[in-house]
Amino acid sequence: MTKVGIAPLTSVDSGLTVEEAYHIQLENINKKLAQGQKIVGKKIGLTSLAMQNLLGVDEPDYGHLLDSMVVENGGYISIESVLQPKVEAEIAFILKKDLRGPNVTALDVLQATEFVVPALEIVDSRVQDWKIKLQDTVADNGSSCLYVLGGKPARIEDIDLELIGMVLTKNGELVNTGVGAAALGNPAACVAWLANKLSEFDISLRAGEVILSGALSAAEAANKGDSFTARFAHIGQVSVHF
């Protein structure tokens, strides 16, 4: 790995459509599957209005989670294995039933969820200095890199997804706070959006999959020696070290 960022695809092909970018993502995922990796879930990005406005879009995006992306709670990530990582705190849904769009609702998501847990997503970009448009991040698998699950599994009926609070610390210092409603008003609505969007590509969400429902606050840059911990009301905490 050269660890040198590339120019954005949109600077090479200004006419690249979002649908074409999703097909690029799928092509690369299929190559990884052919190498023996397995899909274990999906991630949803751009769930906040601020991030959508930043990229000039009006809907989220998604990427695939592979078994090679899993980091243990409290685990260590070598800074040499990543390029320009950022850390986001999210609520992860673990499904007990398949979800297939179109017309999936947030209620359908709640009924299909086994439990939720706190998560950290480590996003990264092959594009130099994160100078991306929507098509660039979509083609780059939603800027997915690694993820960490922690806390204690919580049943949907025991928590309020909209009001659940989150505090993110970096090296022991508070850097961000967030609430479930920051993700499209309700994280379950994000998962419903994902199920419906995937139906355009004849893809379903499967029982047992991990769904990262979207960041509850801004992404924080990670450097060598940094430690991150996200604490969520009622469902515990999750941490990772670089």
C-alpha positions in Angstrom: 0.0 0.0 0.0 1.5 3.3 -1.1 -0.7 5.4 1.3 -1.0 8.1 -1.2 -4.5 9.5 -1.9 -5.8 9.6 -5.4 -7.7 12.3 -7.3 -11.4 12.1 -7.0 -13.2 10.1 -9.7 -15.4 13.1 -10.4 -12.4 15.1 -11.4 -11.6 12.5 -14.1 -15.3 11.8 -15.1 -17.4 14.8 -14.3 -20.4 13.0 -15.7 -20.2 10.1 -13.3 -23.7 9.4 -11.9 -24.6 8.2 -8.4 -26.0 5.0 -9.9 -22.8 4.3 -11.8 -20.9 5.0 -8.6 -23.0 2.3 -6.8 -22.2 -0.2 -9.5 -18.5 0.6 -9.1 -18.9 -0.1 -5.4 -20.6 -3.4 -6.1 -17.9 -4.4 -8.6 -15.2 -3.9 -6.0 -17.3 -5.7 -3.3 -17.7 -8.7 -5.7 -14.0 -8.8 -6.2 -13.5 -9.0 -2.4 -16.1 -11.8 -2.2 -14.2 -13.7 -4.8 -11.1 -13.4 -2.6 -13.0 -15.1 0.2 -14.2 -12.1 2.2 -17.9 -12.1 3.4 -20.5 -9.4 3.7 -21.6 -9.1 7.3 -23.7 -5.9 7.1 -24.1 -2.4 5.7 -23.3 1.1 6.8 -25.4 4.2 6.1 -23.7 7.6 5.6 -24.7 11.2 5.2 -27.7 10.9 7.5 -27.3 14.4 9.0 -28.6 17.4 7.2 -25.3 19.2 7.7 -23.4 16.5 5.9 -25.9 16.3 3.1 -25.7 20.1 2.7 -21.9 19.9 2.6 -22.0 17.5 -0.4 -25.0 19.1 -2.0 -27.3 16.0 -1.7 -30.7 15.3 -0.3 -30.4 11.7 0.7 -27.9 9.4 2.5 -25.6 6.8 1.0 -24.4 3.4 1.9 -21.6 0.9 1.9 -21.0 -2.8 2.6 -19.4 -4.1 5.7 -17.0 -7.1 5.3 -15.7 -9.5 7.9 -12.3 -8.1 7.4 -13.5 -4.7 8.8 -14.3 -6.0 12.3 -12.3 -4.6 15.2 -12.8 -5.9 18.8 -14.2 -3.5 21.4 -11.2 -1.8 23.0 -9.0 -3.0 20.2 -6.0 -1.4 18.5 -5.8 -0.2 14.9 -2.4 0.3 13.4 -2.2 3.8 11.9 0.0 2.2 9.2 -3.1 0.2 8.0 -5.2 3.3 7.3 -4.8 6.4 5.2 -6.7 9.4 6.7 -9.1 7.9 9.2 -11.9 9.6 11.0 -14.1 8.1 13.9 -17.9 8.3 14.1 -20.2 7.2 16.9 -23.3 5.3 15.8 -26.1 3.0 16.9 -25.8 -0.5 15.3 -28.8 -2.6 14.5 -28.5 -6.4 14.5 -31.3 -7.9 12.5 -33.3 -11.1 13.2 -35.4 -10.9 10.0 -34.7 -10.1 6.4 -35.8 -6.6 5.2 -36.5 -6.1 1.5 -37.7 -2.9 0.0 -39.4 -1.0 -1.4 -42.0 0.2 1.1 -40.1 -0.8 4.2 -41.0 1.5 7.2 -39.3 2.4 10.4 -41.8 0.1 12.2 -40.8 -2.8 9.9 -37.2 -2.1 11.0 -38.1 -2.2 14.7 -39.9 -5.5 14.3 -37.0 -7.0 12.3 -34.3 -5.9 14.9 -32.9 -8.4 17.4 -31.1 -5.8 19.4 -29.0 -2.6 19.1 -25.5 -1.8 20.4 -23.2 1.1 20.4 -20.7 1.3 17.6 -17.7 3.2 16.3 -17.2 3.4 12.5 -13.8 4.3 11.2 -14.3 5.9 7.9 -11.4 6.5 5.5 -11.1 7.7 1.9 -8.8 6.8 -1.0 -9.4 10.4 -2.2 -6.6 12.8 -1.2 -7.6 15.2 1.6 -11.2 14.0 1.6 -12.0 16.2 -1.3 -15.0 14.1 -2.3 -18.4 14.5 -3.9 -21.2 12.0 -3.4 -20.2 9.9 -6.3 -16.6 9.6 -5.0 -17.6 8.3 -1.6 -20.3 6.0 -3.0 -17.7 4.4 -5.4 -15.3 4.1 -2.4 -17.8 1.9 -0.6 -19.3 4.8 1.4 -15.8 5.5 2.7 -16.1 2.4 4.9 -13.0 1.2 6.6 -13.4 -0.6 9.9 -16.0 -0.8 12.7 -16.2 -1.6 16.4 -19.3 -3.0 18.3 -19.5 -2.7 22.1 -21.8 -2.1 25.0 -24.6 -4.4 25.9 -27.3 -5.6 23.5 -30.5 -3.7 24.2 -34.0 -4.6 23.0 -35.7 -1.9 20.9 -38.7 -1.8 23.3 -36.4 -0.9 26.2 -34.9 2.3 24.7 -36.0 5.5 22.9 -34.0 5.6 19.7 -34.8 9.2 19.1 -33.8 10.5 22.5 -30.8 8.2 23.2 -27.8 10.4 24.1 -24.2 9.9 23.1 -20.9 11.4 24.3 -17.7 10.9 22.3 -14.3 11.4 24.0 -10.9 11.6 22.3 -7.9 10.9 24.7 -10.2 11.5 27.6 -11.4 14.9 26.3 -15.0 15.6 25.2 -15.1 16.2 21.5 -18.7 15.5 20.5 -22.2 14.8 21.8 -25.2 13.6 19.9 -28.6 12.1 20.1 -30.5 9.5 18.1 -32.7 12.0 16.3 -29.6 13.4 14.6 -29.8 10.5 12.1 -32.8 11.3 9.9 -34.9 12.0 13.0 -34.7 8.3 14.0 -32.0 5.7 13.4 -34.7 3.2 12.4 -35.7 5.5 9.6 -32.1 5.3 8.3 -32.3 1.5 8.1 -35.7 1.7 6.4 -34.2 4.1 3.8 -31.3 1.6 3.3 -33.6 -1.4 2.7 -35.6 0.6 0.2 -32.5 2.0 -1.6 -31.0 -1.5 -1.8 -34.1 -2.8 -3.6 -33.1 -0.7 -6.6 -30.1 -3.1 -6.9 -32.0 -6.2 -6.0 -30.3 -6.5 -2.6 -32.0 -7.3 0.7 -30.9 -6.8 4.3 -30.4 -10.2 5.8 -31.1 -11.6 9.3 -27.9 -11.5 11.3 -26.4 -8.5 9.5 -25.0 -5.5 11.3 -26.4 -2.2 10.1 -24.5 0.9 11.1 -27.3 3.5 11.1 -25.4 6.7 10.7 -23.2 9.1 12.7 -24.8 11.0 15.6 -22.2 13.7 15.4 -19.3 14.9 13.3 -16.4 12.6 12.4 -13.2 13.1 14.4 -9.8 12.7 12.8 -7.6 9.9 14.3 -3.8 9.9 14.6 -1.2 7.6 16.1 -1.7 7.3 19.8 -5.3 8.5 19.9 -8.0 6.7 21.9 -11.7 7.1 21.3 -14.7 6.1 23.6 -18.3 6.6 22.9 -20.8 6.3 25.8 -24.5 5.9 25.0 -27.3 6.2 27.5 -28.8 2.8 28.4 -26.7 0.7 26.0 -23.1 1.1 27.3 -19.9 2.2 25.6 -17.5 1.3 22.8 -13.8 2.2 22.4 -10.9 1.9 20.1 -7.2 2.9 20.1 -4.7 3.9 17.3 
